[in-house]
Amino acid sequence: MNNDPLLVGVNSVFPNQNSSTAPTVWEDDTDQAAQQGIPCAANGPMLRMTRRSNNLQFLPNGALNPCPELAPSCLQLESIRVNPGGSQRLSASIIAAGIVGGQFAGGIPGAAGVGAVGVASPGDGVRGVAGGRTPSGHGVAGVTFSSNVTHAGVRGEANFGGIGVEGESTSGSGIGVHGKGTSQAVRGDGGAFGVVAMGTSTAVDGRGAGAGSFGVVGTGTATAVDGRGAGAGSFGVVGLGGVAGVWGGLRTTAGTGIGVVGVPGPNFVSGGLTFVPWAGRFDGPVRVRTIGGAPGDLNVDGNLFVSGPVKSSVVRHPDGSQRVMHTVEAPESWFEDIGRAQLHEGVARVDVDPDFAAVSGLGDDYHVFLTAEGPSDPLYVTNRTSTGFEVREQGEGTSEISFSYRIVTRRPDSPLGRLESIEAATDQGQKVDVELAGRPVSPSPEAPEEPPGEPEGAPSVEAKAPEEAFVLEAPTDWPHSVPWPPEILGDQSEL
């Protein structure tokens, strides 16, 4: 064997012996050589095979290349079962230029071992294919028994913008990548994106295995989870869970950031009406609570419309129960202030709180309701101005009593008139006044009607504007410490 005294070939003898009981064996035993005093080179490969070829039409000397090869291989191993009427290929192994044999189990002391390394340029470093239909195995199966969190059953690494691990299912209802774990099924840690998934049906399907488990957990310095629907009627992120369908939180001590952000598309016109698409929607009760020292406040920059009959506050009773206090409703929007003053010889000058006058835009056309707090003739209001008014006792009375007053004035910036009619909210979006909205409007054809026969509780399909209308914009109040992902504002061809 190439004059190597340590490489011995032993051939089985046909036809008197079964080849499986006396197979051809090549053995390179450097330990035995050392004991026998045979000089040897202890380092280097046992066997090296090199296949030199090219895929050019002509050879370097100008002659026609008789055998161009796109994917040359050094060694091909096959296991074939031969039966009457045909043969069956059980397994095959093609060892190409990109395959390097791995280390023995346990690796080198002090260093992690490598079972197999595949390197190819171009081509696949390692490709595993399970060709059977029923039953079948795994294309690639990786198992590690290490307790070190940095060790993986299957690990993929990519440089220069490549893909570390890619899973693809090209037909049927298969799964590109399926992760199961007692702690975490799939975890992505990235400087920009933890996990990015795109699918024509479901991009990411994360399901918790039991109570208190999580289907999908995303952690990233820019975007933890980026979910995009591929077309009209699709959903970017759908979360269903026993504890929470979607959980948005912050892992920062910078004091800035938002747990969950919903951004609507631009205004659009449908049926002659102008609409703003919803930034978010909740099908069912919503609770805003105080937890971890954070107040459970609800801040609304725009208008608040409530279709239900109850707008109330909950107040604790001394007996420990919770009691409901209802709001007062009126057909118009009013500002009001309440106070108390004193008559001197039947006359009082009441100065309006200048802060109340400033925020309410108080003029001289407002209402004052008086309540005497002692015996007197009736009281009346005169000399109303934006800074105050006079209260007098009729009949030139001279009473020395206190009285209460209530000032009521119309809110000057209210966009709605008295008992104004309003369109009911739909999945299409909220009808708005174009001038008040102050946002660009995109033309849109008539929105399609909601499809009949939709199952109860199923998410309804949102009516959408044309493709060119859906240009996402970064929120104006997005925290500066968290960059708005350029991938969202850049390539939107899939939206």
C-alpha positions in Angstrom: 0.0 0.0 0.0 2.2 2.8 -1.3 5.1 1.2 0.5 3.6 2.1 3.9 4.6 -0.8 6.2 1.8 0.1 8.7 -1.0 0.2 6.1 -2.1 -3.4 5.4 -4.8 -4.6 3.2 -6.5 -8.0 4.0 -8.7 -9.3 1.2 -11.5 -11.8 1.8 -11.3 -14.9 -0.4 -14.1 -15.5 -2.8 -16.0 -17.6 -3.4 -15.1 -19.7 -0.3 -15.8 -17.0 2.3 -18.6 -14.6 2.9 -17.3 -11.1 2.4 -19.2 -9.8 5.4 -17.4 -12.1 7.8 -14.0 -11.5 6.3 -14.1 -7.9 5.0 -11.3 -6.0 3.5 -9.6 -4.1 6.3 -7.1 -1.3 6.1 -5.4 -0.6 9.5 -2.8 1.9 10.4 -1.5 1.1 13.9 1.1 3.5 14.9 1.0 2.2 18.5 2.1 -1.3 17.3 4.8 0.3 15.1 6.2 2.1 18.1 6.4 -1.1 20.1 8.1 -2.9 17.2 10.6 -0.1 16.7 9.3 0.7 13.2 10.1 4.3 12.3 6.9 6.1 11.2 5.4 9.5 10.9 2.8 9.7 13.7 1.0 12.7 12.2 -0.9 13.1 9.0 -3.8 11.4 7.3 -4.1 7.6 7.0 -5.3 7.8 3.4 -5.4 10.8 1.1 -7.4 10.8 -2.1 -7.4 13.8 -4.5 -9.5 14.2 -7.6 -8.4 17.0 -9.9 -10.8 18.2 -12.5 -12.5 21.3 -13.8 -15.7 22.2 -15.4 -14.3 24.2 -18.3 -15.0 23.4 -21.9 -11.3 23.5 -22.9 -8.2 22.3 -21.1 -5.3 24.7 -20.4 -3.5 23.5 -23.6 -6.5 24.5 -25.7 -7.7 20.9 -26.3 -11.4 20.1 -25.8 -12.1 18.9 -22.2 -13.5 15.4 -22.6 -15.0 15.2 -19.0 -15.9 18.5 -17.4 -17.2 18.0 -13.9 -19.5 20.4 -12.0 -19.3 18.5 -8.7 -16.3 16.1 -8.6 -16.2 13.5 -5.9 -13.2 11.5 -4.5 -15.1 8.5 -3.2 -18.5 7.0 -3.5 -19.8 4.3 -1.3 -23.0 2.3 -2.0 -25.0 -0.4 -0.2 -27.2 -2.3 -2.7 -29.7 -5.1 -2.0 -30.1 -7.4 -5.0 -33.3 -9.4 -5.2 -34.8 -11.3 -8.1 -36.4 -8.9 -10.5 -34.5 -5.9 -9.4 -32.1 -4.2 -7.0 -32.6 -1.6 -4.2 -30.2 1.1 -3.3 -30.2 1.1 0.5 -27.6 3.8 1.3 -25.0 5.9 -0.5 -22.2 8.2 0.7 -20.4 10.5 -1.7 -17.3 12.0 -0.2 -16.5 15.2 -2.1 -13.8 17.8 -1.7 -15.7 19.6 1.0 -15.9 16.8 3.6 -13.5 16.4 6.5 -13.7 13.3 8.7 -14.4 14.0 12.4 -12.6 13.3 15.6 -13.2 10.3 17.8 -15.9 10.3 20.5 -14.9 12.5 23.4 -12.6 14.6 21.3 -9.0 15.7 22.2 -8.5 16.1 26.0 -8.9 19.8 26.7 -10.6 20.6 23.4 -14.1 20.0 22.1 -14.3 17.2 19.5 -15.9 17.6 16.1 -18.0 14.8 14.7 -18.1 16.0 11.1 -17.2 19.2 9.3 -18.5 20.0 5.9 -17.0 22.8 3.8 -18.0 23.5 0.2 -17.5 26.4 -2.1 -19.9 26.5 -3.9 -22.4 24.0 -2.8 -23.6 22.5 0.5 -21.2 21.9 3.3 -23.4 19.1 4.8 -26.7 18.0 3.3 -28.9 15.4 4.9 -31.8 13.9 3.0 -34.4 11.4 4.3 -35.9 10.0 1.1 -38.5 7.6 2.4 -42.2 8.4 2.6 -43.7 6.1 5.3 -41.9 5.7 7.6 -38.9 8.0 7.2 -36.0 9.4 9.2 -34.4 12.8 9.7 -32.5 14.6 7.1 -30.0 15.8 9.7 -30.2 14.7 13.3 -27.9 16.1 16.0 -27.7 15.1 19.6 -25.6 16.4 22.4 -25.4 15.1 25.9 -23.4 18.1 27.2 -24.8 20.2 30.0 -23.0 23.2 28.6 -25.5 25.8 27.2 -23.0 26.7 24.5 -23.0 23.1 23.1 -25.7 22.3 20.5 -27.1 19.2 18.8 -27.0 21.0 15.5 -25.1 24.3 15.0 -25.0 26.5 12.0 -22.7 29.4 11.5 -22.6 31.9 8.7 -20.4 34.9 7.8 -20.7 37.8 5.4 -24.5 37.9 5.6 -25.1 34.1 5.0 -27.6 31.8 6.8 -26.4 29.7 9.8 -29.2 27.2 9.7 -32.0 27.1 7.0 -35.0 24.8 7.2 -37.2 24.4 4.2 -40.3 22.3 3.5 -41.2 22.5 -0.2 -44.4 20.6 -0.4 -47.4 19.3 1.6 -47.9 20.6 5.2 -44.3 20.0 6.3 -42.3 22.1 8.7 -39.1 23.9 7.7 -37.7 24.0 11.3 -39.4 22.4 14.2 -37.9 22.9 17.7 -38.9 21.1 20.9 -37.5 21.8 24.2 -38.4 21.4 27.9 -37.2 25.0 28.4 -37.0 26.7 25.0 -38.1 25.2 21.7 -36.5 27.8 19.5 -34.3 30.7 20.6 -32.8 33.4 18.5 -30.3 36.0 19.8 -29.3 38.6 17.3 -27.8 42.1 17.2 -30.7 43.2 14.9 -33.3 40.4 14.8 -33.6 37.5 17.1 -35.8 35.4 14.8 -37.0 36.4 11.3 -39.6 34.1 9.7 -41.6 34.5 6.4 -44.3 32.2 5.3 -47.2 32.2 2.9 -49.4 30.7 5.6 -47.8 30.9 9.0 -44.4 32.5 9.4 -43.8 31.4 13.1 -46.1 28.9 14.9 -45.0 28.8 18.5 -47.0 26.7 21.0 -46.4 26.4 24.7 -46.5 22.8 26.0 -48.4 23.6 29.2 -49.7 26.1 31.7 -47.2 29.0 32.2 -45.2 28.1 29.1 -44.4 30.4 26.2 -44.9 29.7 22.5 -42.5 32.3 21.2 -40.1 34.5 23.2 -38.1 37.1 21.2 -35.1 39.0 22.6 -33.2 41.5 20.5 -31.4 44.8 20.8 -33.4 46.2 17.9 -36.4 44.0 17.1 -37.3 41.0 19.1 -40.1 39.7 16.9 -40.9 41.0 13.4 -44.1 39.5 12.0 -45.3 40.4 8.5 -48.4 39.2 6.6 -47.8 38.4 3.0 -50.9 39.9 1.6 -54.5 41.1 2.1 -56.2 39.2 4.9 -53.0 37.9 6.4 -51.7 38.4 9.9 -48.2 39.5 10.9 -48.3 37.9 14.4 -51.0 35.7 15.8 -50.5 34.6 19.4 -52.6 32.0 21.3 -51.6 31.0 24.8 -52.9 29.6 28.0 -51.4 32.6 29.9 -51.0 35.3 27.2 -51.3 35.2 23.5 -48.8 38.0 22.9 -46.5 39.3 25.7 -44.5 42.4 25.1 -42.0 43.6 27.6 -38.7 45.5 28.1 -35.3 44.2 29.1 -33.5 47.5 29.6 -32.5 49.7 32.5 -32.3 52.8 30.3 -35.8 53.9 31.4 -37.1 54.1 27.9 -38.9 51.8 25.5 -42.3 50.4 24.8 -43.5 46.8 25.4 -45.9 46.6 22.4 -46.2 49.1 19.5 -49.0 49.0 16.8 -48.5 51.2 13.8 -51.4 51.8 11.3 -51.1 52.4 7.6 -51.9 55.8 6.1 -55.4 57.2 5.8 -57.5 55.9 2.9 -60.8 56.6 1.2 -63.5 54.0 0.8 -67.1 54.5 -0.2 -66.5 58.3 -0.2 -65.5 58.2 3.5 -62.0 58.8 4.9 -60.7 56.1 7.3 -57.7 55.6 9.6 -56.7 51.9 9.8 -56.6 50.5 13.3 -53.2 50.3 15.0 -54.6 47.6 17.3 -57.7 45.7 18.1 -58.9 43.7 21.1 -61.7 41.1 20.8 -62.8 41.0 24.4 -62.2 42.6 27.8 -58.9 44.5 28.2 -57.3 45.2 31.6 -54.7 47.9 32.4 -53.2 47.2 35.7 -50.6 48.5 38.1 -47.7 46.1 38.6 -44.0 46.3 39.6 -44.3 49.9 40.7 -45.6 51.0 37.2 -48.9 52.9 37.4 -51.7 51.3 35.3 -52.6 54.6 33.6 -54.4 54.8 30.2 -53.3 57.8 28.2 -55.3 58.7 25.1 -54.0 61.5 22.8 -57.1 61.4 20.6 -60.8 61.1 21.2 -62.3 58.3 23.4 -65.6 56.8 22.1 -67.4 54.2 24.3 -70.4 52.3 22.9 -71.3 50.8 26.3 -73.8 52.4 28.7 -71.4 52.5 31.6 -68.5 54.9 32.0 -67.6 54.7 35.7 -65.0 54.8 38.4 -64.5 52.2 41.1 -64.2 53.6 44.7 -63.4 51.6 47.8 -66.1 51.7 50.5 -65.1 51.8 54.2 -66.8 48.4 54.6 -64.1 47.0 52.2 -66.4 46.6 49.2 -65.9 48.3 45.8 -68.6 50.7 44.7 -69.3 52.2 41.2 -69.5 56.0 40.6 -71.0 56.9 37.3 -69.9 59.8 35.0 -72.3 62.6 34.1 -73.0 62.7 30.3 -74.2 65.7 28.3 -75.2 66.3 24.6 -72.3 68.8 24.3 -68.7 69.0 25.5 -68.4 71.4 28.5 -65.8 72.7 30.9 -66.9 73.6 34.4 -65.6 75.0 37.7 -67.1 75.2 41.1 -66.5 77.6 44.0 -67.8 79.5 47.0 -67.9 83.3 47.7 -69.3 85.7 50.3 -71.9 88.5 49.9 -71.1 91.9 51.6 -74.1 94.1 51.9 -75.8 92.1 49.1 -72.9 92.3 46.6 -69.9 90.0 45.7 -67.3 90.2 43.0 -66.1 86.7 41.9 -62.7 86.4 40.2 -62.5 83.4 37.8 -59.4 81.2 38.3 -57.0 82.5 35.6 -55.7 79.0 34.8 -59.3 77.7 34.3 -60.0 80.7 32.1 -56.8 80.0 30.0 -57.4 76.3 29.4 -61.1 76.6 28.8 -60.8 79.6 26.5 -63.4 81.5 28.7 -65.0 84.6 27.1 -68.0 86.4 28.5 -70.6 84.0 27.2 -70.8 81.3 29.9 -73.3 80.0 32.5 -73.2 80.6 36.2 -75.4 78.7 38.6 -75.9 80.1 42.1 -77.0 78.5 45.4 -77.5 80.7 48.4 -76.2 79.3 51.7 -78.4 81.4 54.0 -81.7 83.3 54.1 -81.8 86.1 51.4 -83.7 87.4 48.5 -82.9 85.7 45.2 -79.4 86.2 43.8 -78.5 87.0 40.2 -75.4 87.4 38.0 -74.3 90.6 36.2 -71.2 92.1 34.6 -69.8 88.8 33.2 -66.3 89.1 31.7 -63.5 86.6 31.0 -61.9 87.4 34.3 -64.9 87.3 36.6 -68.5 88.3 37.4 -70.7 90.0 40.0 -73.4 88.5 42.2 -76.2 90.7 43.6 -79.2 90.2 45.9 -82.4 91.3 44.3 -84.4 94.2 45.8 -81.2 96.0 46.7 -80.8 93.5 49.6 -77.9 93.7 52.0 -77.5 90.1 53.1 -74.2 88.9 54.5 -74.3 85.2 53.4 -72.0 82.8 51.5 -73.1 81.2 48.3 -71.9 78.5 46.0 -71.4 78.9 42.2 -70.9 76.6 39.2 -69.4 78.0 36.0 -70.1 76.1 32.8 -68.7 76.9 29.3 -68.6 75.1 26.0 -65.3 73.5 25.0 -64.1 75.6 22.0 -61.9 72.9 20.3 -64.5 70.1 20.3 -64.8 68.7 16.8 -68.3 67.3 17.4 -71.5 69.3 17.7 -74.6 68.7 19.8 -75.7 65.0 19.7 -73.6 64.6 16.6 -74.2 61.4 14.5 -71.2 59.1 14.2 -70.4 56.1 12.1 -70.1 52.8 13.9 -66.6 51.4 14.1 -65.8 48.5 11.7 -62.8 46.4 11.0 -62.1 48.7 8.1 -60.9 51.5 10.3 -62.2 54.6 12.1 -64.0 57.3 10.0 -62.3 60.7 10.5 -62.5 64.3 9.4 -59.8 64.8 6.9 -58.8 68.3 8.1 -58.8 67.2 11.7 -56.8 64.1 11.1 -53.9 66.0 9.5 -52.6 62.8 7.8 -52.1 62.0 4.1 -54.9 60.2 2.4 -54.4 57.4 -0.1 -57.2 56.6 -2.7 -58.8 53.2 -2.3 -61.5 51.3 -4.2 -64.6 50.2 -2.5 -63.7 48.0 0.4 -64.8 44.4 0.1 -67.7 43.3 2.3 -66.9 41.0 5.2 -67.0 37.4 4.0 -70.2 35.6 5.0 -70.1 32.5 7.1 -67.1 33.5 9.2 -66.8 31.3 12.2 -67.6 32.9 15.5 -64.5 34.2 17.3 -62.3 34.0 14.2 -60.2 37.0 13.2 -62.0 38.9 10.5 -60.2 40.0 7.3 -59.3 43.7 7.4 -60.2 45.8 4.3 -57.1 47.2 2.9 -56.0 50.0 0.6 -54.0 49.4 -2.6 -50.4 48.1 -2.3 -48.9 51.6 -2.7 -50.9 52.9 0.2 -49.2 50.7 2.8 -46.0 52.6 3.6 -45.1 52.1 7.2 -43.8 55.2 9.0 -41.8 55.2 12.2 -43.9 56.6 15.1 -43.0 60.2 16.0 -42.6 59.3 19.7 -40.5 56.2 19.1 -37.7 56.2 21.8 -34.4 57.5 20.4 -32.5 54.9 22.3 -34.1 52.1 20.2 -33.5 52.5 16.5 -36.6 51.9 14.3 -35.7 48.8 12.2 -34.5 49.9 8.7 -35.8 46.6 7.3 -39.3 47.7 8.0 -39.0 51.1 6.4 -36.8 49.8 3.6 -37.9 46.8 1.6 -41.6 46.5 1.9 -42.2 44.6 -1.3 -43.8 41.7 0.7 -46.3 43.9 2.5 
